[in-house]
Amino acid sequence: MDTIRFLLLTLVVSLLTGCSGDDSQSRAEKISGDARLFNTQREALEQAKAAAGAIEQQQAGQQERLRAIESSRD
């Protein structure tokens, strides 16, 4: 019974502590790479939102000029 408890405790501790040295380093590198990818994607999304806002303003200006031209014809 004590052996089973010891094995279960060892299993729980090993699961909680994660991987050994080499594995934890590669895991840290993967997390770092994932963070860089996330930041790159977030920056791209922010740039796309800014571009969409600029296009929306440009279209609104064009529609306003078109209305002005149409009203001057009347």
C-alpha positions in Angstrom: 0.0 0.0 0.0 2.8 2.4 0.8 4.5 1.6 -2.5 1.3 2.5 -4.4 1.0 5.8 -2.5 4.6 6.6 -3.2 4.2 5.9 -6.9 1.0 8.0 -7.0 2.8 10.8 -5.2 5.8 10.6 -7.5 3.4 10.7 -10.5 1.6 13.8 -9.2 4.9 15.6 -8.4 6.3 14.8 -11.9 3.2 16.0 -13.5 3.2 19.2 -11.5 6.8 20.0 -12.1 6.5 19.5 -15.8 9.5 18.4 -18.0 13.2 17.9 -17.3 15.9 20.5 -18.2 16.1 20.0 -22.0 12.4 19.7 -22.4 11.7 22.7 -20.3 14.1 24.8 -22.4 12.5 23.7 -25.7 9.1 24.4 -24.1 10.3 27.9 -23.1 11.5 28.5 -26.6 8.2 27.3 -28.0 6.3 29.6 -25.7 8.6 32.5 -26.6 8.0 31.8 -30.3 4.2 31.6 -29.7 4.3 35.0 -28.0 6.2 36.5 -30.9 3.7 35.1 -33.3 0.8 36.4 -31.3 2.4 39.9 -31.1 3.0 39.9 -34.8 -0.6 38.8 -35.5 -1.9 41.5 -33.1 0.1 44.2 -34.8 -1.1 43.1 -38.2 -4.7 43.2 -36.9 -4.2 46.7 -35.6 -2.7 47.8 -38.9 -5.6 46.3 -40.8 -8.1 48.1 -38.5 -6.3 51.4 -39.1 -6.3 50.8 -42.9 -10.0 50.0 -42.8 -10.7 53.2 -40.9 -8.8 55.2 -43.4 -10.7 53.6 -46.3 -14.0 54.2 -44.6 -13.2 57.9 -44.1 -12.1 58.1 -47.8 -15.3 56.6 -49.0 -17.4 58.9 -46.7 -15.6 61.9 -48.3 -16.2 60.6 -51.8 -19.9 60.1 -51.0 -20.2 63.6 -49.6 -18.5 65.0 -52.8 -20.9 63.0 -54.9 -23.9 64.3 -53.0 -22.6 67.9 -53.4 -22.2 67.4 -57.2 -25.7 65.9 -57.5 -27.3 68.7 -55.5 -25.5 71.3 -57.6 -27.1 69.8 -60.8 -30.6 70.2 -59.4 
